[in-house]
Structure formats: structure tokens, C-alpha cells
Amino acid sequence: MDNDGTISFSKVVEVENLKPSVFNLSQNYPNPFNPSTVIRYQIPVDSRVSVKVYNVLGNVVTTLQNGFQTAGEYSVTLDGSNLASGVYFYKIEAGEFTATKKMLLTK
């Protein structure tokens, strides 16, 4: 209701659920980190998603995500309190998409 007592209606506003348009794996933050860091990724279509962390020898040290996810933006947290200082790699596999990034744990 306006100040003069008249009633007016505004247009209908729609809010879209914006899905990412491409697969993406972001650089972890913070980096270097101690003891934890956040890894963000986007998937544009429903996919089986795997996010794993590897040491410099190529051994899997932990799996942060392994399962089906709907399209959207996600984040996972790596707790490095039980890991040694050094360089690690994290890799995402989602559908046909794969990407790997490097991070540094300092203690």
C-alpha cells in the first residue's frame, strides 16, 4: 500500500537456480595451508564425482568426495593435521572431466 492509500502490484520476479556452465576445479584456499584448506569445484551436469588427495609419490592419502552429485557448486575441506608437511595434489574426476592442482601443507 502506498502512502496515499492506493495499492499497486509489482511484476513477478523469478529467481533462477543458476547452474555452472562448465566443469571447474578452483585452487584451494588458503594455500599454503595449516592445518586445513577448502577445495571448491563446479559441475554443470549431474555426475559421479571423485575428489582425491595424493602425495608426491602418487599415493592416495584421502578421498574427500566419492559419489553422485547434482549439478552445482561444491566445497570440501581437507584436514591436514595427520599429514606430513609437503606438496600434495588434489584431483577431481566428474564424468569425462578431470583436473589436478597442487597445494602445500606447512607445519
Secondary structure, DSSP 8 states (H G I E B T S, - for coil): --TTS---------------SS-EE---BSSSBSSEEEEEEEESS-EEEEEEEE-TTS-EEEEEEEEEE-SEEEEEEEE-TTS-SEEEEEEEEETTEEEEEEEEE--
